[in-house]
Structures are given as C-alpha cells and as structure tokens.
C-alpha cells in the first residue's frame, strides 16, 4: 500500500452494485479503485499481479461464494463482503473479513467499513516490534504498542478482542485499539478466569457478556460466534460461575 492510499478492486455480478462501488470509491480520497469484475475468476490475474490491498466482494455469487473465493487465494488481501442477507456472515468472518455489509449499502456504512480497513492497513507494519513485545500485562492493565505509542488499557475496560490476521483489535469501553500481535500472545497475557477465547477470531471478557443465544454471545450490540472447538472450554468456565 502506498502511503495513505488503499488500492482496491470490486467483484460483483450485479452491474448496479458495481456502479455504486465506483461512485462511493470516487468520493473517498484514500481509495484507488483499480478494477471491477462481474466474474470472480476474471479477477484472479489482477489479484496475483497487482496485489490490491482490499477487495469488495459479493458474498453470494452464482460461480462461487465470496468466502470460498477468498479461501482459494494465496495471501489474500483484506476483504469487505456485501450481501442481501446475512447468510454468509459467519463464513465471511472466518476469512478475517474487515466487514460484512448488507444491501442496500449506504455511503455512511460503506465509509465506516473502509475507514476500518484504512486503520488496519496503517497498523500493519512489517518493520514494527516483534509480536511477543506488542502487549505487556503489568497487573490489572495491558500496555499495548500502537506504532510508536504505548497505550494503557485497564482489563476492566475490555469488552472483547477481535483477531484479524497478524494483528488484533481490542474493543474497550469508548474506544478501539489496533495492535500487531497474535491472538495466542494476547490470550497468554490475560487472566484465564476473566477472559475466554470463544472463537478463532474472538476473545471475550466474561464480565461483559449480556446474554448467550444458542451459538452466539451478546455483548452490547455485538453478536460474537462461539466456535465448535472452543465451546467445551467456554461452557466449562461458565459452569464455575453458574448459579
């Protein structure tokens, strides 16, 4: 990614949707839309040769689903999925999607998604500190390195933590913090009796859980999936606190 620029492409079999993406991208200064494709397989050459930073892709296409297509790529770019339903949302987030947009997509919602992508691209610094040094826990708070700044986050502020490839997003009360580290590293720093990894991409604070609905945890307005492999450990931890 060039400084302050995200090179992106759009893949969608609906010409009207592609027209909207062209219009929306033209309004955002840091987006450089380098190509649009109605067939995902026609985009492979562009992806392999020009290596865009971000893909806008329809989750439900006749040739292949968006998540399935992303899984075919070697070292895939960041992805923002769009769909007329939430049917593929779970699969999308399994691919470390930046966001999942429901149609019709408003410009305000589109802007929020690409701003999130911009923050993620900015924090992704290969020359930055080693993963093992990105998060330190001296007692009841984390010291988190964000580029050249160290941020203090109280453990009691953390709602949940979201993993995105080689960095994590800490959702705290009133703020979001992105840092380059691994989910394993940050989980090792957290007290196991207070936090639980419930999914490949999510760690939750047990104190912040509002309700549990089937295979999802609700924290405020966020619904977090419970992965099958993490389910036994999570519910065992819950049972210790059950009345």
C-alpha positions in Angstrom: 0.0 0.0 0.0 1.3 3.4 -1.0 1.4 6.0 1.8 -2.2 6.9 2.7 -3.6 5.0 -0.3 -5.6 1.7 -0.5 -5.6 0.0 -3.9 -8.8 -1.9 -4.2 -11.0 -3.9 -6.6 -14.7 -4.8 -6.6 -16.1 -8.2 -7.6 -19.9 -8.4 -8.0 -22.1 -10.0 -10.7 -24.7 -7.1 -10.4 -23.8 -4.1 -12.6 -25.8 -1.8 -10.4 -23.7 -2.8 -7.4 -20.5 -2.2 -9.3 -21.8 1.2 -10.3 -22.4 2.1 -6.6 -18.9 1.0 -5.7 -17.4 3.1 -8.4 -19.4 6.1 -7.1 -18.6 5.5 -3.4 -14.9 4.9 -4.1 -14.6 8.1 -6.1 -15.8 10.1 -3.0 -13.1 8.7 -0.7 -9.7 10.2 -1.3 -7.5 7.3 0.0 -9.3 4.7 -2.1 -7.9 3.8 -5.5 -10.2 1.5 -7.4 -8.1 -0.3 -9.9 -10.6 -2.7 -11.4 -14.2 -4.0 -11.3 -15.2 -7.6 -12.2 -18.5 -9.4 -12.7 -16.9 -12.8 -12.5 -14.5 -13.6 -9.6 -12.3 -15.8 -11.7 -11.6 -13.0 -14.1 -10.2 -11.0 -11.1 -7.5 -13.7 -10.3 -5.0 -12.3 -12.7 -5.4 -8.8 -11.3 -5.1 -10.0 -7.7 -2.0 -12.1 -8.4 -0.2 -9.5 -10.5 -1.2 -6.1 -9.0 -1.8 -7.4 -5.4 -4.6 -5.0 -4.3 -4.8 -4.1 -0.6 -8.6 -4.6 -0.4 -11.4 -6.5 -2.2 -15.1 -5.6 -2.1 -16.7 -8.9 -2.9 -20.3 -10.2 -3.1 -20.8 -13.0 -0.6 -23.3 -14.8 -2.8 -22.3 -15.1 -6.5 -23.5 -17.8 -8.9 -20.0 -19.0 -9.7 -18.7 -19.3 -6.2 -19.4 -17.7 -2.8 -17.3 -14.8 -1.7 -15.8 -16.6 1.3 -15.0 -19.7 -0.8 -13.2 -17.5 -3.4 -11.1 -15.7 -0.8 -10.0 -19.1 0.6 -8.7 -20.0 -2.9 -6.2 -17.1 -2.9 -2.7 -17.3 -1.6 -2.0 -14.5 0.9 -5.4 -12.8 0.1 -6.0 -9.1 0.5 -8.3 -7.7 3.1 -11.9 -8.3 2.2 -15.2 -6.5 2.7 -18.2 -8.7 1.9 -21.5 -7.5 0.6 -24.8 -9.4 0.5 -28.5 -9.0 0.5 -28.7 -11.3 3.6 -26.5 -12.4 6.5 -26.4 -16.0 5.2 -22.6 -16.0 4.7 -21.7 -13.6 7.5 -20.2 -16.4 9.7 -18.1 -17.7 6.7 -17.0 -14.2 5.9 -15.6 -13.6 9.4 -13.9 -17.0 9.3 -11.9 -15.4 6.4 -10.9 -12.5 8.7 -13.2 -10.1 6.8 -12.9 -6.4 7.6 -16.6 -6.0 7.5 -19.9 -7.5 6.1 -22.2 -5.0 4.5 -25.9 -5.7 4.0 -27.5 -4.3 0.8 -28.6 -1.7 0.1 -25.3 -0.3 1.3 -25.4 3.4 2.3 -22.5 5.6 1.8 -22.2 6.2 5.6 -22.0 2.4 6.2 -19.5 2.0 3.3 -17.4 4.8 4.7 -17.2 3.2 8.1 -16.1 -0.1 6.6 -13.3 1.4 4.5 -12.1 3.6 7.4 -11.8 0.4 9.4 -9.7 -1.1 6.5 -7.6 2.0 6.4 -6.8 1.7 10.1 -5.9 -2.0 9.7 -3.6 -1.3 6.8 -1.9 1.6 8.7 -1.3 -0.6 11.7 0.2 -3.4 9.6 3.8 -2.5 9.8 6.2 -5.4 9.0 9.2 -3.4 10.4 7.4 -2.9 13.7 8.1 -4.6 17.0 8.1 -8.3 17.4 4.7 -9.9 18.2 5.9 -11.0 21.7 6.6 -7.4 22.7 3.3 -5.9 21.4 1.3 -6.5 24.6 2.5 -6.4 28.2 0.4 -7.0 31.3 1.8 -5.4 34.5 -1.1 -6.3 36.9 -4.6 -5.2 36.1 -4.0 -3.5 32.8 -2.4 -4.0 29.4 0.3 -1.9 27.9 -0.3 -2.1 24.1 2.1 -0.8 21.4 0.4 1.0 18.6 3.1 2.1 16.1 5.3 4.4 18.1 3.0 4.9 21.0 2.3 2.7 24.1 -1.3 2.7 25.3 -2.6 1.7 28.7 -5.9 -0.3 28.7 -7.5 -1.4 32.0 -8.6 -5.1 31.9 -12.0 -4.0 33.3 -12.4 -1.7 30.2 -12.1 -4.6 27.7 -15.4 -5.8 26.1 -13.9 -8.3 23.6 -10.9 -8.8 21.4 -11.1 -9.5 17.7 -8.3 -11.2 15.7 -7.5 -10.1 12.2 -4.6 -11.9 10.6 -1.4 -10.8 12.3 -2.9 -8.1 14.5 -5.8 -7.7 16.9 -8.5 -5.1 17.6 -9.2 -4.5 21.3 -12.8 -3.3 21.7 -12.7 -1.4 25.0 -15.3 0.9 26.6 -15.5 4.0 24.4 -12.5 3.2 22.1 -10.9 0.7 19.7 -7.2 -0.1 19.8 -5.4 -2.0 17.0 -2.0 -3.6 17.6 0.2 -6.0 15.8 0.2 -9.2 17.8 -1.3 -12.7 17.8 -4.5 -13.9 19.5 -2.3 -16.5 21.3 0.0 -13.9 22.6 -2.7 -11.6 24.0 -4.6 -14.6 25.4 -1.5 -15.6 27.3 -1.4 -12.1 28.9 -5.0 -12.2 30.1 -6.3 -13.8 33.3 -7.9 -17.1 32.3 -10.7 -16.8 34.9 -11.9 -13.5 33.5 -11.4 -13.9 29.7 -12.2 -16.8 27.4 -11.3 -17.5 23.8 -14.6 -18.5 22.2 -13.7 -18.5 18.5 -10.6 -18.4 16.3 -11.2 -14.7 15.9 -12.7 -13.7 19.3 -11.7 -13.4 23.0 -14.5 -12.2 25.4 -14.5 -10.7 28.8 -16.8 -12.9 30.9 -17.8 -9.8 33.0 -19.1 -8.0 29.9 -21.4 -10.8 28.5 -25.0 -9.7 28.4 -26.6 -12.9 27.1 -25.8 -16.1 25.3 -28.1 -17.1 22.4 -27.6 -20.6 21.0 -24.1 -20.3 19.4 -23.6 -16.6 19.9 -22.5 -14.3 22.7 -24.1 -10.9 23.0 -22.0 -8.0 24.4 -23.9 -4.7 23.8 -24.8 -4.6 20.2 -22.2 -7.1 19.1 -23.0 -10.8 18.5 -20.0 -13.0 18.7 -19.9 -16.6 17.3 -18.9 -19.5 19.5 -16.6 -21.8 17.6 -17.2 -25.5 17.9 -13.6 -26.3 19.1 -13.8 -23.6 21.8 -17.3 -24.4 23.0 -16.4 -27.1 25.7 -13.8 -24.9 27.4 -16.0 -21.8 27.3 -19.0 -23.5 28.9 -16.9 -25.3 31.4 -15.6 -21.9 32.5 -19.2 -20.6 32.6 -20.3 -23.5 34.8 -17.9 -22.5 37.5 -19.8 -19.2 37.8 -23.3 -20.6 37.2 -25.9 -20.2 39.9 
